[in-house]
Amino acid sequence: MTEDHAASAIRKAGLRLLPFLGLCYAGNFLDRVNVGFAALSMNADLGFTPEIFGFGAGIFFAGYILFEIPSNLALHRFGARIWIARIMISWGVVATAVALVAGVMSFYLLRFALGVAEAGFFPGIILYLTYWFPREHRAHIVSLFMTVVPIATVIGAPVSGALLGLHGLAGIEGWRWLFIIEGAPAVLLGAAALFFLTDRPKDAAWLTAGGGARLSSGLPRKRKRRSGTGWRGSARR
């Protein structure tokens, strides 16, 4: 396959995968930080002190750190499509369930569970991108993917503020609506990922046979070339 055909396959993969994965990551980022917006009224409703809220907000990262490596090992074992979908559906369910918080212990447990559910998503996506894009394209691809964070921040803040304004609708506090409405899309996106994502280029029906073969054959060569560089490669010489 010519370099023009290879570039076409990479461009097509980028247009197919990056918008969807970026949307998923925007939801991931928002569900992780929206507790800060909810606190504007949640703490008063539930009688949380700053210490209680701070511990509950932070315990998320305990679950995230403990399960991040096992989650990525599972992604490699079960395939990116299934595992990314599993992560998203799990975190969407838990993020929505935070609306049911009734006291200190339920707050702590659900925040920890959210960290467990989200564990491995971001590094899993980065690993997934290495399955699709050769080494020389990855910095550009990852930088495009990471632009989602400032965009999600700009959009998420006013959206979260507006959701707090739903206070009293159907007799439900605004901060509970915030968790329900911002958590549910992750479940839908996770279900969509089962149909939209493809584990490897060679399995992609939306690429030409030549395009999938070019990406599949090119990536291992990059890995093999890397293995002969660095300190270990120098030591052998």
N, C-alpha and C positions, 0 to 999 in steps of 0.2 A: 504493500500500500504506500502511496506517495505521502510526502509530508503534508500536502494540502488536504488529503483525505484524513490523515491523522488529526490535523488541526480542526477539521470539520467535526470529527467524532468527539473531540474534547469540548468543543463549543456546544455541541448538541447535548452532551452530558451535563455541562454547566447550566444551560438553560432549563434542562429538565429537573435537575436535583436541587440547585441552590435556592430558588424561590420557595420551594416546599420546605426544605430543611431550615431555611431562614425563618419562615413563618412558625415552624415548630419551636425553634429556639427563642423566638420572641415570646411565645406563650410560656416557655420554660422560665425565662427570666422574669416575666411578670408574676407568675405564680409563686416564685421564690421571694419576691420583694413586696408583694401587695399587702403583707401583714403590717408593714409600716404605715400604709394609708388607712387600713382598717383600725389601727390603734387609735386614730383620732377620736373614734367614738366607742370602740370595743372596750378599751380599758375602763372607761367610765361606767359602761353598762355592766361589766362583770366584776368591777372592783379590783382590777389588776393594778398593783404598784409598778413603778418603773423597774424594780428588780425582777418581779415576776415576768413582766413582758420581755425584758432583756434576756432572761434565761430561756424563755420559750422561743424567742426569735433565734437565739444562738444555737439551741439544741438541734436545730435543723442540720447544722453542719456536722454534728457528731454522727448522725445517721448517714449523711452523704459521704463522709470520709471513710467510715467503716466498711461501706458496701461498694465503694467506687471500683476498686480493683476486681473483686468477684464479679461485678456487673460486666466489666469489660471482657473478662475471661469468658463469661457466658455469651456475650455478643459474638466472640470469635467462634465459639462452639456451636451455637444454635443458628447463627446467621444474622446479619444486620437487620434485615426486613422484619423478622419476627421479634427480635429483641428490642429494637427501637420502638416498635408498636407496643410491646409489653410495657416498656418503661412509661410511655406516654399515657396509656390507658390507666396504669396504676397511679401515676402522679395526678392525673385528672380526677380520678375517683377520690383520692385523699385530699387534694386541694379543695374540691367541692365539699367534702365532709367537714372541713374546718369550720364551715358555717354552723355546724352542730355543737361547737364548743360551748360548754355550760359552766366550766370552772377551770381551776388551775391544772389539775391532772389531765383532763381531756385536752387542754391546750398543749401541754408538754408532749403528750403521747402522739397527738396528730402532727405536731411540728416535727417530731423525731421520725414518724412514719413517712412524712413528706420527703425528708432527706433521704431515707432508704429508697423510696419509690423513684426519686429523681436521680439517684446515684448512677453514674456512668453515662449519663446522656451526652453531656458536652464532649468528654474525651472519646466516647463511642462514635459521635458524629465525625470528629477529627480522624479517628481510625478509619471510619467508613470512606471518607474522602480519599484516603491513601489507596483504597481499592480501585478508585476510578481515575485518578489524575497522576500523571508522571511527576517525578520529583521537581523538575524545573517549573512546573505550573502550580505547585501547591501553595507557595507563599501568596500568590495572586488570588487563588481560590479561597484560601482561609481568610485573607483580608476582606474579601467581598462578603464572606459569611459573617465575619465579626462586625460589619457595619450595622447588623441587626440590633446590637446592644444600645447604641445611642438613639436609634430610631424608636426602639421599644420604650426607652426612657421618656422620650419626648411625647410619644402618643399615650403611653400607659398612665402617666400622672394625671392628665385631665380626664381620661376615661374613668380611672379609679375614683377621682373626685366626684364625677357625675353619678357613678353608681352609689356612692354614699348618699346622694340626694334622693335615692329611692326609699329612704327610711319611712317605714309605716305602710308601704305597699303590701297588701295582703297580710297586714299585721306583722311583718318581718322587718327587723332592723336593717338599716342600710349596709352596715358592714357585713352582715350575713349575705345580702344580695351580691355584694362585691365578690365574695368567695364562690358563690354559686355560679355567677355569670362568667367570671374569669377562669374558673376551673373546668367547666363543662367542655369548652372547645378542645382541650387536650385529649379528651376521650374520643371525640369525633376525628381529630387529626390522627390519633393513634390507629383508629380503625381504617382510616384512609391510607395510612402508611402500608398496611398489609397488601393493598392493591397497587399502590403507586410506586413504592420502592422496589428495587431489584438488588439482590445481593452482590452480584459481580457483573462486569461488562459482558462477559460471554453469555450471560443469561438474559440480556436485555433485548426483548423483541422489538423495542423502539429504535435500536441501533441496527444498521446494516450488519450483515455477517462479517464483512471486512472490518467495519469500525469496532465491533466488539472484540474481534480477534486482535486488532492492533492494540487496543488498550490492555487487553489481558496479557498479551505477549510482551508488551513494553514494560509493564510494572515489575515483573520479576527480574528483568535485566537490570533495572535501576537498583533493586534491593541487592542483587548479586554484586554489582559494581561497588556499592557502598561497603559491603562486607570486607572488601580487600583494602580499605583505606583506614587511616587513623593509626593509633598507637600499636594495635595488634598487628596490622599489616606491616608497619615499619619494623616491628620486632622480628618478623619472619625474614625480612630482607637483611 
